[in-house]
Amino acid sequence: MASNLSFGDNLVGFVRDIYRTNEFIPLHEPTFSGNEKKYVLDTIESTFVSSVGKYVDDFERRIEAYTGCGKAVATVNGSAALHVALHMAGVRAGDLVLTQALTFVATCNAIFHMGANPVFIDVSKVSLGLCPIAMEAWLDENAFLKDNGECFYKDGKQRIKAVVPMHTFGHPVQMDELLAVCLKWNITVIEDAAESLGSLYKGKHTGTLGKFGAVSFNGNKIITAGGGGMALCKDVNVGMHAKHVTTTAKAPHPYEFYHDEPGFNYRMPNLNAALGCAQMEALPAFLQQKRGLAGMYKEFFAGTEYRFVSEPSYGHSNYWLNAIMCPDQEARNNLLELTNSKGVMTRPVWALMTKLPMFKNAMSDELSVSKLFEEHLINLPSTPVN
Ligand SMILES: *Cc1c(COP(=O)(O)O)cnc(C)c1O
């Protein structure tokens, strides 16, 4: 029966069976079936809808308990969380910050807005995130340690201050190896964990292994606050300071207005935090449903020439976005065309950062694995279903 249907038609049918609908199927949409309305209504009735309120504190405490980070600082979005983390890490204008070319642009925008310059390192075939071997190779060739212990580019002028690995689609980066390279080269680690809430590296929550992490609660992420993010800080005191700079950095006083440093005013409104708190309660169920969905896709693609992207053996992925590797670029293009024309949304991976106008002059390595993913990868509908 299936013999006169194309592989793409079979995939469309399979996805429609999973979501039990003939309507358009998006890549990812939020699910609200718990206390969302109740908590959001509560903020309106209390008038505490803005940047002060009990849900902001509650949301931060919930994320701290869930991830095990020292201090979580709520922000307006994940991009802002990254910006604050880079600021707190001491990144300065003119510094180099290593990151991956295969990422969402927000990772690099944060580096750009520090006045720093990204260096694009290849990703690992295993994790789809920053490759520690590629990073070490680039440093061995291009960096040296000054007498004061700081890492510099070979020109002796540009400091290499930090690295931002990103846990792509929720799959954890090889953190032990990465941290070892960073220790050797005195480089601060800021994990972009925007896609990986609920993902573990060897039992530890992603975003808590480096000095800082950043999570996002944008509408398409595993849980949403409408918009929002948090900077995860390993050190509690640094976290308190980070909280201070996300406000207007006003010195505590009942009525005097005195600000002791430049603040970002990146605070998350209580209205959004209320939604986030309710979503935190649903997170364990979402994770289970996403794992189930990934299992179904894996089975569907087994024995075909399309390879389902599974979590690395050392980690536990949240399977935020399911992905497959197509046999070649033509197969990828055909599958994208067919599924999207039939109302099942699929998407290629982001264009490599080196192709974007603002980063076209940035340094990079060969990026051979990144290019492979760019040419072959497709993301599949990943909204949790029960
Ligand atoms: C979503 C995302 C962010 C930040 O997202 P916001 O939309 O600013 O909350 C940062 N990095 C990556 C990799 C992301 O996917």
The ligand as a Gaussian input file, in Angstrom:
#p B3LYP/6-31G(d) Opt

LIG

0 1
 C       16.235000      30.806000      22.259000
 C       17.675000      30.939000      22.320000
 C       18.325000      32.011000      22.987000
 C       17.678000      33.171000      23.683000
 O       16.421000      33.344000      23.443000
 P       15.451000      34.559000      23.793000
 O       14.505000      34.497000      22.647000
 O       16.221000      35.801000      23.866000
 O       14.804000      34.187000      25.091000
 C       19.697000      32.012000      23.045000
 N       20.402000      31.027000      22.497000
 C       19.830000      29.988000      21.865000
 C       20.705000      28.925000      21.308000
 C       18.452000      29.902000      21.740000
 O       17.924000      28.867000      21.091000

